[in-house]
């Protein structure tokens, strides 16, 4: 029996865990004799990836927010890099988390390991100089936004557009009734999904605003019910404590995981900016996108970011398709105003555009990404 194909892989948060798990599954279907290890979330572990560190330790966003955990994060990066130098994989795949992964990729590539970065850093939006580091650190970038490849082509950096695995997982026509039944939700009530994020800081900052807005919405629309998916038990406990502090009178269905099912079951959603907005678009769920960070992080980001939009639906549409309430615009009054509009308006045209964008990134991402890995390794 030939030696197993050795793959090093690091994902830093839930969205990366989903992408990496799909890729691992597709690679295993082609080459069952593979060994995958690195930093993994539960979906990757389920696909057989051996995790050397807890992915939750990397799940932090923001310039200021990361400082409190910087020493530990740098220690993990040093140790995982040394592990791969001592035990070189046939290929290393960094999934998103560019501030962590690009340095790992650079060191490993310089040592002779082939490297892929899966999910383009937002170099077209801010810190465009990173394109040169990406070129040095990677043999290939896998992008899920259609316009990203053209940006890389301009700088002659190898890039392949593969679409997004969530576009395959979620059906073009959402199965609302089936998902309500699965979640134990009422069949005849309108539901507002609330997704305050998957990171500790996001949940801490956004939940009070989201819950206070939900109280006003309940007063204005008594028929509305609420459902909240939580990514893990730790985030659920955190959310429930905030719920009891800010809105104990609200009845909320809290579910473990199942964000995709919640988004397909809900009539509207209030969510943190990030991959959840893409998932809501794919689920054809009208949304209000909101986000807050530490004030200093915001000031730094505002000075650096060149993109007009923060949410993935607006980036894909290249226009203001969904409302974005960022930082000082993320107030209870503004959230309520935008939710009222969603509830009052006919969203037919919005959902039609969601469907068109869904189809534009439904490209069998897992298979395409697996093909790219195999081609780089000169495998079938």
C-alpha positions as CSV (number, residue, x, y, z in Angstrom):
1,X,0.0,0.0,0.0
2,X,1.3,3.4,-0.9
3,X,2.0,6.0,1.8
4,X,-1.1,8.1,2.6
5,X,-1.5,11.6,1.1
6,X,-0.7,14.0,3.9
7,X,-2.7,17.2,4.1
8,X,-2.1,20.0,6.5
9,X,-5.1,22.4,7.0
10,X,-6.1,25.2,9.3
11,X,-9.5,26.8,9.7
12,X,-10.1,29.6,12.1
13,X,-13.8,29.8,12.5
14,X,-17.2,28.2,11.7
15,X,-17.4,29.4,8.0
16,X,-13.9,28.0,7.3
17,X,-14.8,24.7,9.1
18,X,-17.7,24.3,6.6
19,X,-15.5,25.0,3.6
20,X,-12.7,22.8,4.7
21,X,-15.1,19.9,5.6
22,X,-16.5,19.9,2.1
23,X,-13.1,19.9,0.6
24,X,-11.9,17.0,2.8
25,X,-14.9,15.0,1.9
26,X,-14.3,15.5,-1.8
27,X,-10.6,14.6,-1.5
28,X,-11.4,11.5,0.4
29,X,-13.8,10.4,-2.3
30,X,-10.9,10.5,-4.8
31,X,-8.1,9.4,-2.5
32,X,-9.4,7.4,0.5
33,X,-5.8,6.9,1.8
34,X,-5.3,10.4,3.1
35,X,-4.2,11.8,6.5
36,X,-5.5,15.3,7.3
37,X,-4.4,17.2,10.4
38,X,-4.1,20.8,11.6
39,X,-6.6,23.1,13.3
40,X,-10.2,22.0,12.8
41,X,-13.8,22.6,13.7
42,X,-16.4,19.9,14.4
43,X,-17.4,19.4,10.7
44,X,-13.7,18.9,9.7
45,X,-13.2,16.5,12.6
46,X,-16.3,14.6,11.5
47,X,-14.6,14.1,8.1
48,X,-11.6,12.6,9.8
49,X,-9.3,15.6,10.3
50,X,-7.1,15.4,13.4
51,X,-7.2,18.7,15.2
52,X,-4.0,19.7,17.1
53,X,-5.6,22.8,18.6
54,X,-9.1,24.0,19.4
55,X,-10.3,26.2,16.5
56,X,-12.2,28.4,19.0
57,X,-8.8,29.8,20.1
58,X,-8.4,31.5,16.7
59,X,-12.0,32.7,16.4
60,X,-11.5,36.4,17.1
61,X,-11.9,39.4,14.8
62,X,-10.7,43.0,15.1
63,X,-7.4,44.9,15.7
64,X,-8.0,45.6,19.3
65,X,-10.0,42.5,20.1
66,X,-7.2,40.2,19.2
67,X,-4.7,41.9,21.5
68,X,-5.9,40.1,24.6
69,X,-5.3,36.8,23.0
70,X,-2.3,37.7,20.8
71,X,0.3,35.9,22.9
72,X,-1.6,32.6,22.8
73,X,-2.4,33.0,19.1
74,X,1.3,33.6,18.3
75,X,2.2,30.6,20.4
76,X,-0.2,28.4,18.5
77,X,1.1,29.6,15.2
78,X,4.7,29.0,16.1
79,X,3.9,25.5,17.4
80,X,1.7,24.5,14.4
81,X,4.2,25.8,11.9
82,X,7.0,23.9,13.6
83,X,4.9,20.8,13.6
84,X,4.5,21.0,9.9
85,X,8.1,21.8,9.4
86,X,9.0,18.6,11.4
87,X,6.3,16.6,9.7
88,X,5.9,18.1,6.2
89,X,2.6,17.5,4.5
90,X,2.3,17.0,0.8
91,X,0.2,20.2,0.7
92,X,-0.9,22.8,3.2
93,X,-4.3,24.5,2.9
94,X,-5.0,27.7,4.9
95,X,-8.8,28.3,5.0
96,X,-9.6,32.0,5.4
97,X,-8.0,33.5,8.6
98,X,-5.4,35.3,6.5
99,X,-3.7,37.1,9.4
100,X,-2.9,33.6,10.9
101,X,-2.6,31.4,7.8
102,X,-0.5,33.5,5.4
103,X,2.5,33.5,7.7
104,X,2.2,29.7,8.1
105,X,1.9,29.4,4.3
106,X,4.9,31.6,3.7
107,X,7.2,29.6,6.0
108,X,6.0,26.2,4.6
109,X,6.3,27.3,1.0
110,X,9.8,28.5,1.6
111,X,10.6,25.1,3.1
112,X,9.3,23.4,-0.1
113,X,5.7,22.5,0.8
114,X,3.0,23.4,-1.7
115,X,0.4,25.8,-0.3
116,X,-3.1,26.9,-1.1
117,X,-5.1,29.7,0.5
118,X,-8.8,28.9,0.4
119,X,-11.0,32.1,0.5
120,X,-9.4,35.2,-0.8
121,X,-8.4,37.8,1.7
122,X,-10.4,41.0,1.0
123,X,-7.4,42.6,-0.8
124,X,-9.7,44.4,-3.2
125,X,-11.3,46.1,-0.2
126,X,-8.4,47.0,2.0
127,X,-4.6,46.5,2.5
128,X,-4.1,45.8,-1.2
129,X,-0.4,45.5,-0.6
130,X,-1.1,42.0,0.9
131,X,-1.4,40.8,-2.7
132,X,2.4,40.6,-2.8
133,X,2.6,38.6,0.4
134,X,-0.1,36.3,-0.9
135,X,1.9,35.7,-4.1
136,X,5.0,34.8,-2.0
137,X,3.1,32.6,0.4
138,X,0.8,30.6,-1.9
139,X,0.9,28.5,-5.0
140,X,-2.8,29.0,-5.6
141,X,-5.7,31.1,-4.2
142,X,-9.2,29.6,-4.3
143,X,-11.8,32.3,-4.4
144,X,-15.6,32.1,-4.0
145,X,-16.5,35.6,-5.3
146,X,-16.6,35.8,-9.1
147,X,-14.9,39.2,-9.3
148,X,-11.9,38.2,-7.2
149,X,-10.2,36.1,-9.9
150,X,-10.0,39.2,-12.2
151,X,-8.2,41.1,-9.4
152,X,-5.6,38.3,-8.9
153,X,-5.2,38.0,-12.7
154,X,-4.3,41.7,-12.8
155,X,-1.3,41.0,-10.5
156,X,-0.5,37.6,-12.1
157,X,-1.2,35.7,-8.9
158,X,-2.6,32.1,-9.6
159,X,-6.3,32.1,-8.6
160,X,-9.2,29.8,-9.3
161,X,-12.9,30.8,-8.8
162,X,-14.7,27.8,-7.3
163,X,-17.9,29.3,-5.9
164,X,-19.1,28.5,-2.4
165,X,-19.9,25.1,-0.9
166,X,-23.0,26.6,0.9
167,X,-24.5,27.3,-2.6
168,X,-24.5,23.6,-3.1
169,X,-25.8,22.7,0.4
170,X,-28.8,25.0,0.3
171,X,-31.5,24.4,-2.3
172,X,-32.5,27.0,-4.9
173,X,-36.0,26.8,-3.5
174,X,-35.9,26.8,0.3
175,X,-38.0,24.2,2.1
176,X,-39.6,26.4,4.8
177,X,-42.3,24.0,6.0
178,X,-39.9,21.0,6.2
179,X,-37.4,23.1,8.2
180,X,-40.0,24.4,10.6
181,X,-41.1,20.9,11.3
182,X,-37.5,19.8,11.9
183,X,-36.9,22.7,14.3
184,X,-40.3,22.3,16.1
185,X,-41.4,25.8,15.1
186,X,-45.0,26.9,14.6
187,X,-46.2,26.3,11.0
188,X,-48.5,29.4,10.8
189,X,-46.6,32.2,12.5
190,X,-44.1,34.6,11.0
191,X,-40.6,34.1,12.4
192,X,-37.7,36.5,12.8
193,X,-34.4,34.8,13.0
194,X,-31.7,36.4,15.2
195,X,-28.1,35.6,14.5
196,X,-25.7,37.7,16.7
197,X,-22.6,36.0,15.5
198,X,-20.4,33.0,16.3
199,X,-17.6,34.8,18.1
200,X,-17.7,35.7,21.8
201,X,-17.1,39.4,21.1
202,X,-19.8,39.5,18.5
203,X,-22.4,38.0,20.7
204,X,-21.4,40.3,23.6
205,X,-21.7,43.5,21.5
206,X,-24.6,42.7,19.3
207,X,-27.1,40.7,21.4
208,X,-28.3,43.6,23.6
209,X,-29.1,45.7,20.5
210,X,-30.8,42.8,18.7
211,X,-32.9,41.8,21.7
212,X,-34.0,45.4,22.5
213,X,-35.0,45.7,18.8
214,X,-36.9,42.4,19.1
215,X,-38.9,43.7,22.0
216,X,-40.0,46.7,20.0
217,X,-40.9,44.5,17.0
218,X,-42.9,42.2,19.3
219,X,-44.9,45.2,20.5
220,X,-45.6,46.4,17.0
221,X,-46.1,43.0,15.5
222,X,-47.5,40.7,18.2
223,X,-47.7,37.8,15.7
224,X,-43.9,37.7,15.2
225,X,-42.0,34.7,16.8
226,X,-38.3,34.6,17.4
227,X,-35.7,31.8,16.7
228,X,-32.0,31.9,17.5
229,X,-29.4,29.3,16.4
230,X,-26.3,29.1,18.5
231,X,-23.1,27.7,17.1
232,X,-22.1,25.8,20.2
233,X,-22.9,25.3,23.9
234,X,-20.6,28.1,25.0
235,X,-22.2,30.7,22.8
236,X,-25.6,29.5,23.7
237,X,-24.9,30.0,27.4
238,X,-23.5,33.4,26.7
239,X,-26.6,34.4,24.7
240,X,-29.0,33.0,27.3
241,X,-27.4,35.1,30.0
242,X,-27.8,38.2,27.9
243,X,-31.3,37.3,27.1
244,X,-32.2,37.2,30.8
245,X,-30.5,40.5,31.3
246,X,-32.1,42.4,28.4
247,X,-35.3,40.8,27.4
248,X,-36.5,38.0,29.8
249,X,-40.1,38.7,28.8
250,X,-39.5,37.6,25.2
251,X,-40.2,34.0,24.2
252,X,-37.4,32.8,22.0
253,X,-36.7,29.4,20.5
254,X,-33.0,28.8,20.9
255,X,-31.6,25.9,18.9
256,X,-28.2,24.2,18.8
257,X,-26.5,24.8,15.4
258,X,-28.8,24.4,12.4
259,X,-28.3,28.0,11.2
260,X,-29.1,26.9,7.6
261,X,-32.4,25.4,8.7
262,X,-33.3,28.4,10.8
263,X,-32.6,30.7,7.8
264,X,-34.8,28.6,5.5
265,X,-37.5,28.5,8.1
266,X,-37.6,32.2,9.0
267,X,-39.5,34.9,7.2
268,X,-36.9,37.6,8.1
269,X,-33.5,37.7,9.8
270,X,-31.5,40.1,11.8
271,X,-27.8,39.1,11.7
272,X,-24.2,39.9,12.2
273,X,-22.2,40.8,9.1
274,X,-20.2,37.8,7.8
275,X,-20.8,34.5,6.2
276,X,-24.2,34.4,7.8
277,X,-25.4,37.1,5.4
278,X,-24.3,34.9,2.4
279,X,-26.2,32.0,4.0
280,X,-29.3,34.1,4.5
281,X,-29.2,35.1,0.8
282,X,-28.8,31.5,-0.2
283,X,-31.8,30.6,2.0
284,X,-33.8,33.5,0.3
285,X,-34.4,35.1,3.7
286,X,-34.8,38.9,3.7
287,X,-32.3,40.4,6.1
288,X,-31.0,43.3,8.1
289,X,-27.2,43.2,8.5
290,X,-25.7,44.8,11.5
291,X,-22.3,45.0,13.1
292,X,-20.3,46.6,15.9
293,X,-16.7,46.4,17.0
294,X,-14.5,48.1,19.5
295,X,-14.4,51.8,18.7
296,X,-10.6,51.8,18.0
297,X,-10.9,48.8,15.7
298,X,-13.6,50.7,13.8
299,X,-11.5,53.8,13.5
300,X,-8.6,51.8,12.1
301,X,-10.8,49.8,9.7
302,X,-12.5,52.9,8.5
303,X,-9.2,54.4,7.5
304,X,-8.1,51.3,5.7
305,X,-11.2,49.8,4.0
306,X,-12.0,50.9,0.5
307,X,-15.0,48.8,-0.2
308,X,-18.4,50.5,-0.2
309,X,-20.1,47.4,1.3
310,X,-19.5,45.0,4.2
311,X,-22.1,42.3,3.5
312,X,-21.6,39.5,1.0
313,X,-25.0,40.0,-0.7
314,X,-24.1,43.7,-1.4
315,X,-20.6,42.8,-2.6
316,X,-22.0,40.1,-5.0
317,X,-24.8,42.5,-6.2
318,X,-22.3,45.4,-6.4
319,X,-24.9,47.6,-4.9
320,X,-27.1,48.2,-1.8
321,X,-29.3,45.1,-2.0
322,X,-29.7,44.6,1.8
323,X,-29.5,47.2,4.6
324,X,-26.2,47.5,6.5
325,X,-26.2,49.1,9.9
326,X,-22.5,49.3,10.9
327,X,-21.0,50.6,14.1
328,X,-22.8,53.9,15.0
329,X,-25.7,53.2,12.7
330,X,-26.3,49.9,14.6
331,X,-28.9,51.3,17.0
332,X,-32.1,49.9,18.2
333,X,-34.2,52.6,16.4
334,X,-32.4,51.9,13.1
335,X,-32.7,48.1,13.4
336,X,-36.4,48.4,14.1
337,X,-36.9,50.8,11.2
338,X,-35.3,48.4,8.7
339,X,-37.1,45.4,10.1
340,X,-40.4,47.2,9.8
341,X,-39.7,47.9,6.2
342,X,-38.9,44.2,5.5
343,X,-42.2,43.2,7.3
344,X,-44.2,45.7,5.4
345,X,-42.8,45.4,1.9
346,X,-43.2,42.9,-0.9
347,X,-39.8,41.2,-1.1
348,X,-40.5,39.4,-4.4
349,X,-37.8,41.2,-6.4
350,X,-35.3,40.9,-3.6
351,X,-35.8,37.1,-3.5
352,X,-35.5,36.9,-7.2
353,X,-32.1,38.7,-7.1
354,X,-31.1,36.4,-4.2
355,X,-31.8,33.4,-6.5
356,X,-29.8,34.9,-9.4
357,X,-26.8,35.4,-7.1
358,X,-27.2,31.9,-5.6
359,X,-26.9,30.5,-9.1
360,X,-23.8,32.6,-9.9
361,X,-21.8,30.9,-7.1
362,X,-23.2,27.4,-7.4
363,X,-20.3,25.9,-9.1
364,X,-19.7,22.6,-7.2
365,X,-17.1,24.3,-5.0
366,X,-16.0,21.2,-3.1
367,X,-15.3,19.3,-6.3
368,X,-13.6,22.3,-7.9
369,X,-11.4,22.9,-4.8
370,X,-10.5,19.2,-4.7
371,X,-9.6,19.2,-8.3
372,X,-7.3,22.2,-7.8
373,X,-5.6,20.4,-4.9
374,X,-5.0,17.3,-7.0
375,X,-3.8,19.3,-10.0
376,X,-1.3,21.1,-7.8
377,X,-0.1,17.7,-6.5
378,X,-0.2,16.3,-10.1
379,X,-2.7,13.7,-9.0
380,X,-5.7,12.5,-10.9
